[in-house]
Amino acid sequence: MKQICKMIVISMTIGIVLVQLMLAVGEYAGFKTLMSFPVPEMVYLGTVSVGLVIQLIILRPPHFPIYRTMRLLGSEGYSPAFYSEVLDWHRKCGRRGEPYKTHAQLTLAELMIDGGHFTEGMKRLDSLDVSALGRKQRLVYYNTYLYGALQRGDTDTARRIYADAADLLKAVSDKALSASVRHTLGCYEYSEGRIGTAEKLFVQALENASADDVRCEIWLSLTACYLDTGRLTNARSALCNAADCAVTLPMKQKVARAKELCDNANKEPRNAV
């Protein structure tokens, strides 16, 4: 809102200056037509409109290369080419200043962690001033930090982040974020050995999940819960659902590893009852 008000003020100021300049020139040159209604008013409105359009174009956030990165994820995974595209977008956002710079830093940190570059991802997060972040940005920050700590097996950091941000994460209301946040909370509960609580959170996460990669991660997490509790039929069903959502190379690799676990579980001898 502050940025929009600033743009309007700038456009109106430019419009007033140009109209006054036009009136001065018209008076000096003797062009009375330029000084009569509706010419000045039309020039003013046109100038304000053009000024707003130009500012919107200049301030438009750099477009994330979604199609190129998705194509690379499908064929190469989190490859150097993938990160080259993301880093180029990150640099463009940095040149635009805030709020684009912070948004790009959060996104890059998340993608670094997703690709297994935990140290670099955490470093990106640590560079941010949490107190200066808005509520949605803090949700993304803590969700990414907690997920990264869990993925690299850093139990102490995961517990610290959970203690600091559990209330914020549990109160998530943004539908676009809720699936990812609840999945992360489920992963935390799973790491603490609370399989039943983790399973409930994963099921809740599925309700709002829309992206294929998020759905795939959730189904894989449910597969692990079912395997741990001996429900092999449920595990195979969840794994099939995960495979249907696996559209990128990293997701397909995770599904393949989960399939090995399911196959091994099927081969394990059962105790006689």
VMD Tcl script that draws the C-alpha trace (Angstrom):
set ca {
  {0.00 0.00 0.00}
  {2.84 2.38 0.88}
  {4.47 1.71 -2.49}
  {1.19 2.31 -4.36}
  {0.64 5.65 -2.58}
  {4.17 6.68 -3.46}
  {3.59 5.84 -7.13}
  {0.35 7.85 -7.22}
  {2.01 10.88 -5.62}
  {4.90 10.76 -8.10}
  {2.55 10.48 -11.10}
  {0.32 13.31 -9.85}
  {3.32 15.55 -9.23}
  {4.69 14.93 -12.72}
  {1.23 15.57 -14.17}
  {0.90 18.92 -12.37}
  {4.36 20.04 -13.47}
  {3.74 19.13 -17.11}
  {0.33 20.81 -17.19}
  {1.74 23.99 -15.66}
  {4.58 23.91 -18.17}
  {2.10 23.44 -21.02}
  {-0.02 26.37 -19.78}
  {3.04 28.58 -19.49}
  {4.14 27.72 -23.03}
  {0.62 28.22 -24.36}
  {0.31 31.61 -22.69}
  {3.72 32.70 -23.99}
  {2.96 31.51 -27.53}
  {-0.57 32.85 -27.53}
  {-2.26 29.48 -27.94}
  {-5.42 30.07 -25.94}
  {-6.76 26.66 -26.94}
  {-4.12 24.97 -24.79}
  {-5.37 26.87 -21.75}
  {-9.08 26.10 -22.07}
  {-11.13 23.14 -20.90}
  {-10.74 20.19 -21.43}
  {-7.17 20.22 -22.79}
  {-5.26 20.76 -19.50}
  {-7.46 18.24 -17.69}
  {-6.96 15.61 -20.40}
  {-3.21 16.16 -20.46}
  {-3.11 15.83 -16.66}
  {-5.09 12.58 -16.61}
  {-3.05 11.17 -19.47}
  {0.22 12.06 -17.78}
  {-0.85 10.50 -14.47}
  {-1.98 7.31 -16.24}
  {1.19 7.00 -18.30}
  {3.31 7.71 -15.21}
  {1.60 4.92 -13.27}
  {2.02 2.43 -16.12}
  {5.72 3.26 -16.50}
  {6.32 2.87 -12.77}
  {4.48 -0.46 -12.71}
  {6.68 -1.72 -15.54}
  {9.86 -0.53 -13.83}
  {8.89 -1.89 -10.41}
  {7.46 -5.17 -11.69}
  {9.22 -8.02 -9.87}
  {11.52 -10.16 -12.03}
  {9.63 -13.16 -13.35}
  {10.74 -16.45 -11.78}
  {11.81 -18.85 -14.58}
  {9.22 -21.44 -13.60}
  {9.04 -23.24 -16.96}
  {12.81 -23.54 -17.42}
  {13.41 -24.67 -13.85}
  {10.58 -27.22 -13.96}
  {11.99 -28.62 -17.21}
  {15.43 -28.92 -15.60}
  {13.99 -30.54 -12.47}
  {12.27 -33.08 -14.67}
  {15.38 -34.01 -16.62}
  {18.39 -33.17 -14.42}
  {17.09 -32.49 -10.91}
  {18.81 -29.88 -8.75}
  {21.66 -29.49 -11.21}
  {24.14 -26.62 -11.74}
  {21.98 -25.49 -14.68}
  {18.93 -25.35 -12.39}
  {20.72 -23.24 -9.78}
  {22.19 -21.02 -12.49}
  {18.66 -20.05 -13.52}
  {17.59 -19.46 -9.92}
  {20.70 -17.43 -9.03}
  {20.23 -15.24 -12.10}
  {16.66 -14.49 -10.96}
  {17.95 -13.90 -7.42}
  {20.46 -11.30 -8.67}
  {17.75 -9.47 -10.63}
  {15.55 -9.30 -7.53}
  {18.47 -8.02 -5.48}
  {18.95 -5.11 -7.86}
  {15.29 -4.13 -7.37}
  {15.70 -3.80 -3.60}
  {13.03 -4.63 -1.05}
  {10.68 -6.45 -0.82}
  {11.93 -8.45 -3.81}
  {15.37 -9.04 -2.32}
  {14.00 -10.73 0.82}
  {11.51 -12.80 -1.16}
  {14.27 -14.01 -3.46}
  {16.53 -14.87 -0.51}
  {13.79 -16.96 1.11}
  {13.03 -18.75 -2.16}
  {16.69 -19.46 -2.86}
  {17.21 -20.80 0.67}
  {14.24 -23.13 0.24}
  {15.50 -24.43 -3.11}
  {19.02 -24.89 -1.74}
  {17.67 -27.00 1.12}
  {15.39 -28.98 -1.22}
  {18.46 -29.81 -3.30}
  {20.46 -31.00 -0.29}
  {22.64 -27.88 0.02}
  {21.79 -27.46 3.68}
  {24.75 -25.31 4.74}
  {24.20 -22.78 1.97}
  {20.45 -22.75 2.54}
  {20.83 -22.11 6.27}
  {23.41 -19.42 5.53}
  {20.88 -17.62 3.33}
  {18.28 -17.80 6.09}
  {20.74 -16.57 8.73}
  {21.42 -13.48 6.60}
  {17.84 -12.30 7.08}
  {16.58 -10.12 9.93}
  {13.62 -12.11 11.24}
  {12.24 -9.13 13.17}
  {11.89 -7.20 9.89}
  {9.88 -9.92 8.17}
  {6.12 -9.82 7.74}
  {3.95 -12.61 9.13}
  {3.84 -14.60 5.88}
  {7.59 -14.23 5.39}
  {8.23 -15.39 8.96}
  {6.08 -18.45 8.28}
  {8.17 -19.26 5.21}
  {11.39 -18.55 7.14}
  {10.64 -20.83 10.10}
  {9.04 -23.52 7.95}
  {12.12 -23.64 5.71}
  {14.53 -23.54 8.66}
  {12.74 -26.34 10.53}
  {12.46 -28.50 7.42}
  {16.15 -27.97 6.62}
  {17.23 -28.91 10.12}
  {15.10 -32.08 9.98}
  {16.42 -33.04 6.55}
  {20.05 -32.85 7.64}
  {19.34 -34.61 10.93}
  {20.13 -31.62 13.15}
  {17.85 -32.52 16.06}
  {19.02 -29.74 18.38}
  {18.39 -26.99 15.83}
  {15.02 -28.51 14.90}
  {13.92 -28.51 18.54}
  {15.10 -24.93 19.02}
  {13.24 -23.69 15.93}
  {10.12 -25.62 16.93}
  {10.21 -24.10 20.42}
  {10.52 -20.59 18.94}
  {7.96 -20.90 16.15}
  {5.53 -23.72 16.96}
  {2.67 -21.34 17.81}
  {3.17 -19.36 14.61}
  {3.40 -22.47 12.43}
  {0.39 -24.18 13.99}
  {-1.73 -21.05 13.46}
  {-1.08 -20.94 9.70}
  {-4.21 -19.85 7.86}
  {-2.81 -19.16 4.40}
  {-4.09 -22.03 2.26}
  {-1.13 -21.83 -0.09}
  {1.28 -22.35 2.81}
  {-0.71 -24.63 5.09}
  {0.09 -27.86 3.22}
  {3.84 -27.27 3.35}
  {3.78 -26.07 6.97}
  {1.69 -28.99 8.23}
  {3.91 -31.41 6.36}
  {6.96 -29.90 8.07}
  {5.24 -30.13 11.47}
  {4.41 -33.75 10.68}
  {8.07 -34.41 9.86}
  {9.05 -32.92 13.21}
  {6.58 -35.12 15.09}
  {7.84 -38.13 13.13}
  {11.45 -37.33 14.08}
  {10.37 -37.26 17.73}
  {8.81 -40.71 17.40}
  {5.20 -39.54 17.57}
  {4.04 -41.44 14.49}
  {0.30 -41.09 15.18}
  {0.48 -37.30 15.51}
  {2.69 -37.09 12.43}
  {0.20 -39.12 10.39}
  {-2.69 -36.83 11.36}
  {-0.68 -33.76 10.29}
  {0.22 -35.36 6.96}
  {-3.45 -36.13 6.28}
  {-4.35 -32.52 7.12}
  {-1.61 -31.33 4.80}
  {-3.11 -33.30 1.92}
  {-6.40 -31.42 2.25}
  {-4.84 -28.15 1.07}
  {-2.01 -29.48 -1.08}
  {-2.27 -28.39 -4.71}
  {1.25 -28.67 -6.14}
  {2.38 -32.11 -7.33}
  {5.73 -31.94 -5.55}
  {4.07 -31.13 -2.21}
  {1.52 -33.93 -2.63}
  {4.29 -36.35 -3.52}
  {6.27 -35.45 -0.39}
  {3.20 -35.90 1.79}
  {2.30 -39.29 0.30}
  {5.89 -40.44 0.80}
  {5.75 -39.33 4.43}
  {2.51 -41.26 4.89}
  {4.16 -44.28 3.29}
  {6.84 -44.12 6.00}
  {4.19 -43.90 8.73}
  {2.33 -46.92 7.36}
  {5.52 -48.96 7.05}
  {6.55 -48.12 10.61}
  {3.19 -49.31 11.92}
  {3.07 -52.46 9.79}
  {0.24 -51.40 7.47}
  {1.83 -52.63 4.25}
  {-1.33 -52.38 2.12}
  {-1.76 -48.73 3.10}
  {1.94 -48.12 2.45}
  {1.73 -49.55 -1.08}
  {-1.38 -47.47 -1.81}
  {0.26 -44.28 -0.54}
  {3.35 -45.05 -2.58}
  {1.25 -45.43 -5.75}
  {-0.29 -42.01 -5.08}
  {3.19 -40.56 -4.56}
  {4.33 -42.04 -7.87}
  {1.38 -40.42 -9.66}
  {2.53 -37.01 -8.35}
  {6.24 -37.51 -9.06}
  {6.84 -35.21 -12.03}
  {10.45 -34.23 -11.28}
  {13.61 -36.34 -11.20}
  {14.23 -35.83 -7.44}
  {10.67 -36.94 -6.64}
  {10.98 -40.00 -8.87}
  {14.22 -40.91 -7.09}
  {12.53 -40.60 -3.70}
  {9.66 -42.78 -4.88}
  {12.16 -45.40 -6.08}
  {13.87 -45.46 -2.66}
  {10.49 -45.76 -0.91}
  {9.57 -48.64 -3.23}
  {12.70 -50.49 -2.11}
  {11.62 -50.07 1.51}
  {8.15 -51.40 0.71}
  {9.61 -54.37 -1.18}
  {11.97 -55.17 1.68}
  {9.12 -54.93 4.18}
  {7.14 -57.44 2.13}
  {10.08 -59.86 2.22}
  {10.52 -59.71 5.99}
  {9.24 -62.87 7.71}
  {6.22 -62.43 9.94}
  {6.04 -63.87 13.41}
  {3.46 -66.56 13.88}
  {0.47 -65.48 15.90}
}
mol new
graphics top color blue
foreach p $ca { graphics top sphere $p radius 0.5 }
foreach p [lrange $ca 0 end-1] q [lrange $ca 1 end] { graphics top cylinder $p $q radius 0.2 }
display resetview
